[in-house]
Amino acid sequence: MHCRSRKLMGDFTHTGEQHPHGFFWALHDVVTPENFTIALIAGIIGYGVFELLRKRLQ
């Protein structure tokens, strides 16, 4: 995890060598199938917890 955060931080500093690529390059670099899968699973779990709490509080 350390290498990934170091990579992301280095890409968006003024001294990072990837800085000139721009916003869409950065977006493409961050939005990966792995990140989408994690977000999808987190969303499903969050929806389930929210619905469970909503039904219990009615």
RODO-2510 file (C-alpha; in nm, 4 decimals, decimal comma):
residues 58
     n   res          X          Y          Z
     1     m     0,0000     0,0000     0,0000
     2     h     0,2900     0,2333     0,0701
     3     c     0,4137     0,2146    -0,2892
     4     r     0,0698     0,2953    -0,4275
     5     s     0,0209     0,6036    -0,2103
     6     r     0,3763     0,7162    -0,2861
     7     k     0,3056     0,6786    -0,6571
     8     l    -0,0158     0,8803    -0,6351
     9     m     0,1423     1,1554    -0,4295
    10     g     0,4431     1,1758    -0,6603
    11     d     0,2227     1,2061    -0,9675
    12     f     0,0493     1,5181    -0,8414
    13     t     0,3353     1,7192    -0,7003
    14     h     0,5108     1,9831    -0,9066
    15     t     0,8266     1,7743    -0,9093
    16     g     0,6521     1,4533    -1,0161
    17     e     0,7492     1,3388    -1,3632
    18     q     0,3873     1,2483    -1,4508
    19     h     0,2507     1,5960    -1,3728
    20     p     0,2308     1,7233    -1,7355
    21     h    -0,0109     1,4477    -1,8415
    22     g    -0,3157     1,6299    -1,7069
    23     f    -0,6454     1,5529    -1,5438
    24     f    -0,7754     1,2811    -1,7764
    25     w    -0,4515     1,0861    -1,7528
    26     a    -0,4743     1,1056    -1,3734
    27     l    -0,8388     0,9991    -1,3786
    28     h    -0,7557     0,7010    -1,5992
    29     d    -0,4661     0,6129    -1,3679
    30     v    -0,6855     0,6168    -1,0553
    31     v    -1,0058     0,4586    -1,1913
    32     t    -0,9000     0,0982    -1,2351
    33     p    -1,1008    -0,2248    -1,2406
    34     e    -0,9643    -0,3095    -0,8948
    35     n    -1,0778     0,0242    -0,7503
    36     f    -1,4173    -0,0114    -0,9196
    37     t    -1,4621    -0,3585    -0,7680
    38     i    -1,3737    -0,2297    -0,4209
    39     a    -1,6153     0,0627    -0,4585
    40     l    -1,8932    -0,1660    -0,5823
    41     i    -1,8529    -0,4065    -0,2899
    42     a    -1,8377    -0,1182    -0,0405
    43     g    -2,1522     0,0313    -0,1941
    44     i    -2,3434    -0,2948    -0,1696
    45     i    -2,2392    -0,3451     0,1932
    46     g    -2,3263     0,0166     0,2771
    47     y    -2,6669    -0,0162     0,1116
    48     g    -2,7366    -0,3358     0,3077
    49     v    -2,6398    -0,1784     0,6402
    50     f    -2,8422     0,1350     0,5653
    51     e    -3,1533    -0,0656     0,4752
    52     l    -3,1140    -0,2864     0,7828
    53     l    -3,0926     0,0170     1,0122
    54     r    -3,3803     0,1900     0,8328
    55     k    -3,6087    -0,1107     0,8814
    56     r    -3,5140    -0,1474     1,2485
    57     l    -3,5838     0,2191     1,3250
    58     q    -3,9317     0,2265     1,1680
***
